[in-house]
Amino acid sequence: QVQVVESGGGLVQPGGSLRLSCAASGSIFNINFMGWYRQGPGKQRELVATITSGGSTNYGDSVKGRFTISRGNAKNTVYLQMDSLKPEDTAVYSCYAAATGWSSWGQGTQVTVSS
């Protein structure tokens, strides 16, 4: 059984920064993909950023140049550095982890960008 837990959400002013963390634990072997997705009020879930075990990254168009995804040394953790935040970035941010034979979502962490 795999658990994925996010942390680091909160309230920030427009133009500010936040760093989200995600850790997978449990029966994890050879995680090959981790990523962040978000769902804003009244919106569908959308891609924020993903990273593979080889280090390849992919970003949603709305966050390119402002957000950076990275992995921890333990390879079961990922971080999302969010800079130049905008009110439209307000959403529940969920972490996703996958390997051969399993995948798992975290519960999500709320990010609110407001003055």
C-alpha positions as CSV (number, residue, x, y, z in Angstrom):
1,Q,0.0,0.0,0.0
2,V,1.3,3.4,-1.0
3,Q,0.6,6.7,0.7
4,V,1.2,10.1,-1.0
5,V,1.2,13.1,1.3
6,E,1.4,16.7,0.3
7,S,2.4,19.7,2.4
8,G,3.2,23.4,2.1
9,G,-0.1,24.9,0.9
10,G,-1.5,28.1,2.4
11,L,-2.5,31.7,1.7
12,V,-0.1,34.0,-0.2
13,Q,-0.4,37.4,-1.8
14,P,-0.2,37.9,-5.5
15,G,3.3,37.9,-6.7
16,G,4.4,35.8,-3.8
17,S,6.0,32.3,-3.6
18,L,5.2,29.0,-2.0
19,R,6.9,25.6,-2.0
20,L,4.9,22.4,-2.0
21,S,6.3,19.1,-0.9
22,C,5.1,15.6,-1.7
23,A,6.3,12.3,-0.3
24,A,5.4,8.7,-1.2
25,S,5.8,6.1,1.4
26,G,4.9,2.4,1.9
27,S,5.5,-0.4,-0.5
28,I,7.2,1.8,-3.1
29,F,9.6,0.4,-5.7
30,N,11.0,2.1,-8.7
31,I,8.8,5.2,-8.8
32,N,9.1,6.3,-12.4
33,F,6.7,9.3,-12.5
34,M,5.6,11.9,-10.1
35,G,3.6,15.1,-10.7
36,W,1.4,17.9,-9.5
37,Y,-2.1,18.6,-10.7
38,R,-4.6,21.2,-9.6
39,Q,-8.3,21.8,-9.5
40,G,-9.5,25.4,-9.0
41,P,-13.1,26.4,-8.1
42,G,-15.5,25.4,-10.8
43,K,-12.7,24.1,-13.0
44,Q,-11.5,20.7,-14.2
45,R,-8.3,19.2,-12.9
46,E,-5.3,20.3,-14.9
47,L,-1.7,19.5,-15.3
48,V,0.7,21.6,-13.3
49,A,4.1,19.8,-13.6
50,T,5.5,16.3,-13.9
51,I,8.9,14.7,-13.6
52,T,10.1,11.3,-14.6
53,S,12.7,9.1,-12.9
54,G,15.1,10.2,-15.7
55,G,14.6,13.8,-14.7
56,S,12.5,14.9,-17.7
57,T,10.0,17.6,-16.8
58,N,6.7,18.8,-18.3
59,Y,4.7,21.9,-17.4
60,G,1.2,23.2,-18.0
61,D,1.2,26.2,-20.2
62,S,-0.3,28.5,-17.5
63,V,2.7,27.9,-15.1
64,K,5.7,27.7,-17.5
65,G,8.4,30.1,-16.4
66,R,6.9,30.5,-12.9
67,F,6.8,27.0,-11.4
68,T,9.6,24.5,-11.0
69,I,9.3,20.9,-10.2
70,S,12.2,19.0,-8.7
71,R,13.0,15.7,-7.0
72,G,14.5,15.0,-3.6
73,N,17.6,12.8,-3.2
74,A,15.4,9.9,-2.0
75,K,13.6,9.8,-5.3
76,N,10.3,9.3,-3.5
77,T,9.8,13.0,-2.9
78,V,9.0,15.9,-5.3
79,Y,8.8,19.6,-4.7
80,L,7.0,22.4,-6.5
81,Q,8.5,25.8,-6.3
82,M,5.8,28.3,-7.2
83,D,6.9,31.9,-7.9
84,S,5.0,35.0,-9.2
85,L,1.8,33.5,-8.0
86,K,-1.5,34.9,-9.4
87,P,-5.1,34.7,-8.1
88,E,-5.9,32.2,-10.8
89,D,-3.4,29.8,-9.3
90,T,-5.8,29.3,-6.4
91,A,-6.6,25.6,-6.4
92,V,-6.3,22.3,-4.5
93,Y,-2.9,21.0,-5.6
94,S,-2.7,17.2,-5.6
95,C,0.4,15.0,-6.0
96,Y,0.5,11.8,-8.1
97,A,3.0,9.0,-8.0
98,A,3.3,6.0,-10.3
99,A,5.4,3.0,-10.9
100,T,4.9,-0.3,-12.7
101,G,1.9,-1.9,-11.1
102,W,0.6,0.9,-9.0
103,S,-0.3,4.6,-8.9
104,S,-1.6,6.8,-6.1
105,W,-3.0,10.3,-5.4
106,G,-2.5,12.4,-2.4
107,Q,-5.4,14.1,-0.6
108,G,-4.4,17.5,-1.9
109,T,-3.3,20.8,-0.3
110,Q,-5.1,24.1,-0.7
111,V,-3.2,27.1,-2.2
112,T,-5.0,30.4,-2.1
113,V,-3.6,33.5,-3.8
114,S,-5.3,36.6,-2.6
115,S,-4.6,40.1,-1.2
